[in-house]
Amino acid sequence: MSADLSGNANRFILFSVFFTARAYYPVLAILFIDLGLTLDQFVMLNFIWAITIFLFEVPSGALADTIGRRRLLIAASALMLVEMLCLLLASWTSGATLLALCVMNRICSGLSEACASGADEALAYDSLPEQNRARAWDQLLAKVMRWRSVGFVVAMIMGGLVYDPVTLGWLLPQASAVSAEVAHRIPVVLVLIQAVICLCVTWRMREPAHAIAGAKLENTFGHIVSTARWVLTTPKTLVVILIGVVVDSIVRNFATINSSYYRLIELPEWTYGFLGALFGVMGFIVPGIAKRLNERWSLFGNLVFIVVATFIGLLMLIPAWPVYGVIPAIFVFSMMFFLGFTVSRVLHDEAESSRRATVLSVKGLIFNLGYGLFSLAFSVVLATLPDSPEANALRGALLWQVPLFALISLLLLLWAKFKLKPIIVNKSTAG
């Protein structure tokens, strides 16, 4: 008797919300800095995070296609639990112990992301009825992005408010006032609770029987090689992944250090959560727009739009206008939703069920490798700007990244136009 897969879509939404909309995101950079690390050390930790994903992203995707996606999602939730325990313990330490626990946190976080990457979407996609599955996936993808945005609104507001002891003291009765040390631990505790919820949700998921039919664990390496070859030789997947990684790496790096940028533009800490909530609202609106643009425009047209819009946003970040500098920041963040929808749509449409999780993991590996390398370069720039205060170093790094992005993106778009031309010609001939 086949498993009842009807509940997997809602469980996928719940997992996606609690796994991604984390309460410490609005204060992530300053959380590590307030623990005792420097900004360049924090960026270097994210390089370690990305390298961890690089090593385990594709093997975990292949395992998801062989031993099952549900098992990988349970492992991702358990690792999320461990990573938050490491960060909570780090808040009571200093020196080498602090750094070691932060490194362990980043490694567990990378492993968790690697296990979840691809497995969650593959399980949800293959749980949908086969008839009109592509259309049903578009609807589910837009729905999960909207619910994820609602989760971000709640998590960002809550995380930003509880991190600031002054605001927290204002909200609580005087007898319940807490110190800065305690307030800084509260977002971590909230994410720890989210990890427990993720573990419960993934435990109740059901594995689509056909998703692992005929697959053997000993064939994992061959499965990885054949799928990677397929990704790198299929024009649409190759184009969307290579252009996507350029946009993703620079936008995600900025999203990681956004709280340092907010300090640079003189925003009070209590506003960080509300800004994260605004980002969440954008995520509620943008997927619907992205869906319509992907239905009306060609893949190349959508990629040009994403690249040009990202370039304009990055250019507007450079002046770091006090307070008003938040406008280009929100604009840049919105590009992550456009990119995420476009990439996911193309890969699910092109990939076969038997290799779906591995394809998504190959994408995740390339994206996280790009993010890691860019984070490393960004941290080197921050550390080597001569005798500069942190604020001036950040200004210099924001300026440095724009011409690099423009050059690489332009070259890739010219290449993509040539690469996709045979597909457009064939479609015109077929029509």
ChimeraX attribute file (.defattr): number of C-alpha atoms within 10 A of each C-alpha:
attribute: neighborCount
match mode: 1-to-1
recipient: residues
	/A:1	3
	/A:2	9
	/A:3	11
	/A:4	12
	/A:5	18
	/A:6	14
	/A:7	13
	/A:8	24
	/A:9	23
	/A:10	15
	/A:11	21
	/A:12	21
	/A:13	23
	/A:14	19
	/A:15	26
	/A:16	20
	/A:17	23
	/A:18	22
	/A:19	23
	/A:20	17
	/A:21	24
	/A:22	24
	/A:23	31
	/A:24	26
	/A:25	26
	/A:26	34
	/A:27	29
	/A:28	22
	/A:29	22
	/A:30	22
	/A:31	22
	/A:32	21
	/A:33	16
	/A:34	14
	/A:35	20
	/A:36	16
	/A:37	18
	/A:38	16
	/A:39	20
	/A:40	20
	/A:41	16
	/A:42	24
	/A:43	24
	/A:44	21
	/A:45	24
	/A:46	25
	/A:47	24
	/A:48	21
	/A:49	25
	/A:50	30
	/A:51	22
	/A:52	24
	/A:53	31
	/A:54	24
	/A:55	15
	/A:56	18
	/A:57	30
	/A:58	30
	/A:59	22
	/A:60	28
	/A:61	32
	/A:62	33
	/A:63	26
	/A:64	31
	/A:65	29
	/A:66	24
	/A:67	17
	/A:68	23
	/A:69	32
	/A:70	21
	/A:71	19
	/A:72	25
	/A:73	29
	/A:74	22
	/A:75	19
	/A:76	28
	/A:77	27
	/A:78	17
	/A:79	23
	/A:80	26
	/A:81	23
	/A:82	19
	/A:83	27
	/A:84	23
	/A:85	17
	/A:86	20
	/A:87	24
	/A:88	21
	/A:89	14
	/A:90	21
	/A:91	21
	/A:92	12
	/A:93	14
	/A:94	14
	/A:95	10
	/A:96	9
	/A:97	13
	/A:98	21
	/A:99	20
	/A:100	14
	/A:101	21
	/A:102	24
	/A:103	21
	/A:104	20
	/A:105	24
	/A:106	24
	/A:107	22
	/A:108	24
	/A:109	24
	/A:110	28
	/A:111	26
	/A:112	29
	/A:113	26
	/A:114	29
	/A:115	30
	/A:116	29
	/A:117	28
	/A:118	31
	/A:119	29
	/A:120	25
	/A:121	23
	/A:122	25
	/A:123	28
	/A:124	27
	/A:125	26
	/A:126	22
	/A:127	23
	/A:128	19
	/A:129	13
	/A:130	10
	/A:131	8
	/A:132	9
	/A:133	15
	/A:134	16
	/A:135	10
	/A:136	15
	/A:137	22
	/A:138	18
	/A:139	13
	/A:140	19
	/A:141	23
	/A:142	22
	/A:143	16
	/A:144	21
	/A:145	24
	/A:146	23
	/A:147	20
	/A:148	25
	/A:149	25
	/A:150	19
	/A:151	23
	/A:152	31
	/A:153	26
	/A:154	19
	/A:155	29
	/A:156	29
	/A:157	21
	/A:158	24
	/A:159	31
	/A:160	27
	/A:161	23
	/A:162	25
	/A:163	28
	/A:164	21
	/A:165	19
	/A:166	18
	/A:167	15
	/A:168	20
	/A:169	17
	/A:170	11
	/A:171	13
	/A:172	12
	/A:173	9
	/A:174	9
	/A:175	7
	/A:176	11
	/A:177	16
	/A:178	17
	/A:179	13
	/A:180	14
	/A:181	14
	/A:182	13
	/A:183	20
	/A:184	25
	/A:185	20
	/A:186	18
	/A:187	28
	/A:188	26
	/A:189	17
	/A:190	17
	/A:191	26
	/A:192	22
	/A:193	14
	/A:194	24
	/A:195	25
	/A:196	15
	/A:197	18
	/A:198	26
	/A:199	21
	/A:200	15
	/A:201	21
	/A:202	24
	/A:203	16
	/A:204	13
	/A:205	25
	/A:206	22
	/A:207	21
	/A:208	23
	/A:209	13
	/A:210	13
	/A:211	24
	/A:212	19
	/A:213	13
	/A:214	8
	/A:215	18
	/A:216	13
	/A:217	12
	/A:218	9
	/A:219	12
	/A:220	19
	/A:221	14
	/A:222	11
	/A:223	22
	/A:224	22
	/A:225	13
	/A:226	11
	/A:227	21
	/A:228	18
	/A:229	11
	/A:230	16
	/A:231	23
	/A:232	15
	/A:233	11
	/A:234	12
	/A:235	16
	/A:236	20
	/A:237	21
	/A:238	18
	/A:239	23
	/A:240	21
	/A:241	23
	/A:242	20
	/A:243	23
	/A:244	24
	/A:245	21
	/A:246	20
	/A:247	25
	/A:248	22
	/A:249	22
	/A:250	21
	/A:251	21
	/A:252	19
	/A:253	17
	/A:254	20
	/A:255	21
	/A:256	19
	/A:257	20
	/A:258	22
	/A:259	23
	/A:260	22
	/A:261	23
	/A:262	23
	/A:263	16
	/A:264	19
	/A:265	18
	/A:266	15
	/A:267	18
	/A:268	11
	/A:269	20
	/A:270	22
	/A:271	17
	/A:272	26
	/A:273	28
	/A:274	22
	/A:275	21
	/A:276	29
	/A:277	24
	/A:278	18
	/A:279	21
	/A:280	28
	/A:281	19
	/A:282	20
	/A:283	26
	/A:284	23
	/A:285	16
	/A:286	21
	/A:287	25
	/A:288	20
	/A:289	14
	/A:290	20
	/A:291	18
	/A:292	11
	/A:293	17
	/A:294	20
	/A:295	11
	/A:296	11
	/A:297	11
	/A:298	12
	/A:299	19
	/A:300	18
	/A:301	13
	/A:302	18
	/A:303	24
	/A:304	16
	/A:305	14
	/A:306	22
	/A:307	22
	/A:308	13
	/A:309	16
	/A:310	26
	/A:311	17
	/A:312	14
	/A:313	22
	/A:314	22
	/A:315	17
	/A:316	20
	/A:317	21
	/A:318	19
	/A:319	12
	/A:320	20
	/A:321	15
	/A:322	13
	/A:323	14
	/A:324	12
	/A:325	20
	/A:326	20
	/A:327	13
	/A:328	20
	/A:329	23
	/A:330	18
	/A:331	19
	/A:332	27
	/A:333	21
	/A:334	24
	/A:335	24
	/A:336	21
	/A:337	21
	/A:338	23
	/A:339	24
	/A:340	16
	/A:341	21
	/A:342	22
	/A:343	22
	/A:344	19
	/A:345	17
	/A:346	16
	/A:347	20
	/A:348	21
	/A:349	13
	/A:350	14
	/A:351	18
	/A:352	11
	/A:353	18
	/A:354	21
	/A:355	24
	/A:356	28
	/A:357	32
	/A:358	31
	/A:359	28
	/A:360	27
	/A:361	30
	/A:362	26
	/A:363	28
	/A:364	23
	/A:365	26
	/A:366	22
	/A:367	23
	/A:368	26
	/A:369	22
	/A:370	24
	/A:371	26
	/A:372	26
	/A:373	18
	/A:374	20
	/A:375	27
	/A:376	20
	/A:377	17
	/A:378	22
	/A:379	22
	/A:380	15
	/A:381	19
	/A:382	24
	/A:383	19
	/A:384	11
	/A:385	15
	/A:386	9
	/A:387	9
	/A:388	13
	/A:389	10
	/A:390	17
	/A:391	15
	/A:392	14
	/A:393	18
	/A:394	25
	/A:395	17
	/A:396	16
	/A:397	20
	/A:398	22
	/A:399	17
	/A:400	14
	/A:401	18
	/A:402	19
	/A:403	13
	/A:404	10
	/A:405	18
	/A:406	15
	/A:407	10
	/A:408	12
	/A:409	21
	/A:410	15
	/A:411	11
	/A:412	15
	/A:413	18
	/A:414	10
	/A:415	12
	/A:416	21
	/A:417	14
	/A:418	11
	/A:419	16
	/A:420	15
	/A:421	13
	/A:422	12
	/A:423	13
	/A:424	13
	/A:425	11
	/A:426	10
	/A:427	10
	/A:428	9
	/A:429	8
	/A:430	7
	/A:431	6
